[in-house]
Amino acid sequence: MRGGSGADEAVGGGPAALGALVELLARRFALGVFWHLRGGSSSFRVLQAQLNAPEAGLSQRLRELREAGLVEVDEVGEYRLTAHGRRLQGVIEPLASWADEWAALSPRQRTPRGAASRGHGEP
């Protein structure tokens, strides 16, 4: 994927849109910012301290999240989730619960019984 938020590539929806969103949230500090803002607005300095993020890196991520329409700056200059960001929160929180359950499984528990270790034709 090229630079930017990936929104141009995501216009058609489906896997491209999902891929663009996952790529955005996978960038350093992006998911952390999103996660901290789910509890309400926060200043740049508070986010920086919570994430132990360098100023330039956090500033870049916040810019990208604003350009993607997930984060906005409120009337007092703090960052908060937009309506789209709050809708995404409703999707991410159940995914986070699933991830917690999955992470608690041993590698053996993650592999279904009778599952092959390799797919057909896989070296």
C-alpha positions in Angstrom: 0.0 0.0 0.0 1.3 3.5 -0.8 1.6 6.3 1.8 -1.4 8.1 3.3 -4.3 6.6 5.1 -5.2 4.1 2.3 -8.6 5.7 2.0 -8.3 6.1 -1.8 -7.6 2.4 -2.2 -10.5 1.6 0.1 -13.3 3.3 -1.9 -14.6 0.0 -3.3 -15.1 -1.6 0.1 -14.6 -5.3 0.9 -11.1 -6.6 1.5 -9.4 -3.4 0.3 -11.3 -1.2 2.8 -10.7 -3.6 5.6 -7.0 -3.9 4.7 -6.7 -0.1 4.6 -8.2 0.2 8.1 -6.1 -2.6 9.6 -3.0 -1.1 8.0 -3.8 2.3 9.5 -4.5 0.9 13.0 -1.4 -1.3 12.8 0.9 1.7 12.5 2.9 2.5 15.6 0.8 4.3 18.3 -2.4 4.3 16.2 -4.2 1.6 18.0 -2.9 2.9 21.4 -4.3 6.3 20.6 -7.6 4.8 19.6 -7.8 2.7 22.7 -7.0 5.5 25.1 -9.5 7.8 23.4 -12.4 5.3 23.8 -12.6 6.6 27.4 -13.1 10.2 26.4 -11.0 13.2 25.2 -7.4 13.6 26.0 -4.6 16.2 25.5 -1.6 15.6 23.3 0.7 15.5 26.4 -1.5 13.0 28.2 -1.5 10.7 25.2 2.2 11.1 24.8 2.8 10.1 28.4 0.3 7.2 28.3 1.9 5.8 25.1 5.5 6.8 25.9 5.5 8.1 22.3 7.9 10.6 20.8 6.3 13.9 19.9 6.9 13.6 16.1 5.6 10.0 15.9 2.5 10.7 17.9 1.8 13.9 16.0 2.0 12.0 12.7 -0.3 9.3 13.9 -2.9 11.8 15.2 -2.8 13.6 11.8 -3.4 10.3 10.0 -6.3 9.3 12.3 -7.8 12.8 11.8 -7.5 12.5 8.0 -9.2 9.1 8.2 -12.1 10.6 10.1 -11.6 8.6 13.3 -10.2 11.3 15.6 -11.0 15.0 15.9 -9.8 18.0 18.0 -12.6 19.3 20.3 -13.3 22.9 21.2 -10.7 22.9 24.0 -7.9 21.4 21.9 -8.2 17.8 23.1 -8.4 14.8 20.9 -11.5 12.6 20.9 -13.1 9.9 18.7 -15.4 11.1 15.9 -18.8 9.5 15.3 -17.0 7.1 12.9 -14.4 6.4 15.6 -17.1 5.6 18.1 -18.8 3.3 15.6 -15.4 1.5 15.1 -15.1 1.3 18.8 -18.2 -0.9 18.8 -16.5 -3.3 16.5 -13.0 -3.2 18.1 -14.1 -3.8 21.7 -15.7 -7.3 20.9 -12.6 -8.1 18.8 -10.4 -7.1 21.8 -12.4 -9.5 24.0 -11.9 -12.3 21.5 -8.2 -11.5 21.3 -7.9 -11.7 25.1 -9.5 -15.2 25.0 -7.4 -16.3 22.1 -4.2 -15.1 23.8 -5.0 -17.1 26.9 -5.0 -20.3 24.8 -1.9 -22.4 24.5 -0.6 -23.0 21.0 -2.0 -26.6 21.2 -5.4 -25.3 22.1 -5.4 -22.9 19.1 -5.0 -25.8 16.7 -8.3 -27.7 16.1 -8.2 -31.4 16.6 -7.5 -33.3 13.5 -6.1 -30.3 11.7 -3.2 -30.9 9.4 0.0 -29.0 10.1 0.3 -27.9 6.4 -2.1 -27.3 3.6 -2.1 -29.3 0.3 0.8 -28.3 -1.8 2.5 -26.3 0.9 6.2 -27.0 1.2 
